[in-house]
Amino acid sequence: MIIESEYKKRRDTLAKDFLKNSVVVIFSSEPATRSHDTHHPYRQDSNFYYLSGFKEDNSALMFIKTKNSLKTALFVHKKDKTLELWNGKRLGVKKAKKRFLVDEVYEIDKFNDVFKTSIKGKKNIYFEINSKKSATEKILKSTKIFKEKFDIIPHVQKMRLIKSASEIELMRESISITAKAHHTAMSMNKEGKYEYQLQAEIEYEFRHNAAYSDAYTSIVASGNNANTLHYIENSKLLVDGELILIDAGCEHNYYASDITRTIPVNGRFSESQKELYSLVLDTQLKVISMIKPSIMRSELQKVAEELLTEGMIKLGILKGSAIKAIKEKKHKKYYPHGIGHWIGIDVHDPAPYKDEKDREIPLCEGMVLTIEPGLYIDKNDKSAPERFRGVGIRIEDDILVTKDGYENLSASIAKTIEEIEAESFHKK
């Protein structure tokens, strides 16, 4: 759990980036319509939540920075018994003022008045310049009076790159729930079932263990479906002898996990499946072992491409030398994506990969990223050996960069061939 003083510390840290004589505004997410008059479950804007810890919609956060002072204000939805009857309780101004460490709390209806008063004499404004939020679009009409306009989002995203101890603990909790889900998928009897039934078991574990939701739409891709990277239809019958690529993670207290395992329908890998799986696993283990402060993600990518290409040549999937194959990008046919991404409040955390001078940012303590090499060989690819066709394999873990190296936060989830096969015969 993140305590209120940590949110205040984030706001104070962020405010150091602001020029004097500035006003700063960021709004909550808007409710998303599912169809007609029904809505998706509300989920707070990640940047707004990172700075406030406030989960309600129709809210805003404002900073007013002068030459000698900094003032913060939170705007919340007013208490309304009728609306609360239909849509649930609101915290309201009085309780928000007691809970949140801000200078002022107002009803959101007073935002325009407070904003007009606050911008008098201010030269600069920071807001979500590229946002499609209706409240932000209204702010645009007022920006003509300012000497300078800045986008607040890159400032917040840069802060999100390094996780605090509290954030890391929440990610551990999220991954722990996801581990239960993946082990359930491994151990259940899958023959004769459909991908969506396996998805249902996975997502049951999320919700049964108090996860907010899935962090992204679960991928349960059996057979050749695994060769579609973002396959989410999850409707195919699970067939004996095929593999299932499961890319699924929960969101718990706003923090995501992102784990992929590739498992056999019948609980046993065939010899050809073992060959491909071992290549991907060995590559992943080597790349993870390289992680430490100062290493570049591009170096991890390079090593992954080299190892997978060399392995594919040995297996007869590619021909010639690895150097030439990589130079001609022939490996991209089978390994088209990157080695991983940042993860945190968002499953693809939008923290920067390059600095203000367009230089790659090296890994440093407190970053969390995924490592997820894969190989995807379509069933109709006649250039590949027949025994490998129709097989897609990805293995993904969530890795914390530590002071001296790394910690695999998802190390408890079965991953070796022996572990997965053993887990598969703990039938449920």
Order of alpha helices (4+ residues) and beta strands (2+ residues): alpha-beta-beta-beta-alpha-beta-beta-alpha-alpha-beta-alpha-beta-alpha-beta-alpha-alpha-alpha-beta-beta-beta-beta-beta-beta-alpha-alpha-alpha-beta-beta-beta-beta-beta-alpha
